[in-house]
Amino acid sequence: MNKVKLNITDQAKSDIRLIAKFIAKDNKIAAKNTSTLLYKQCKDLAMYPKLGSLRSDFTYKDFRFSIVKKRYVIAYKVDGNNLYISRVFSVYQDICSFF
């Protein structure tokens, strides 16, 4: 276990809020559960920073990607003893366009 300091960018927090808002249109409980799950995965990544995959087909930059419930992707970068959650996407979005 190689825990690093977790830093969630404002953009990633906004992404999670937008995902929850979209889900809440149909199911407020599911929206809350999804938001909680995404934040939990962020904390898990701080415990296991190499859990995500490098994806050169998405970007040449040094980002890792973690899949959550086959529907969401957390894009993050490890820099020394810090882990930066940069974005949280739905798999239905064009992820490549953000990098």
C-alpha positions, 0 to 999 in steps of 0.5 A, a space after each residue: 500500500 502506497 497511500 498518496 495525498 488525494 486532491 480532487 480538482 474543482 472540475 472533477 467535483 463539478 463533473 460529479 455534481 453534473 452526473 448526480 444532477 442528471 441521475 436525480 431527474 429520475 432517481 434521487 437515491 441513485 444519484 446520491 449513491 452514485 456520487 458517494 461511489 465516485 468519491 469512494 473510488 477517488 479515496 481508493 485510488 489514493 490508497 492504490 494509485 496504480 489501480 487505474 490504467 494508462 491509456 495512450 489511445 485516449 491521451 499521450 499525457 501521463 494520466 491514468 483512468 479508472 472505470 467505475 461500474 462500467 459507466 464512469 471514468 475517473 481521469 487522474 494523475 500521480 505526481 510524487 506523493 500527490 494524486 490529482 483527480 482531474 475529471 470524472 466522465 460518463 462513458 457516453 462522453 467523448 473522453 478524448 476531446 478533453 485531453 
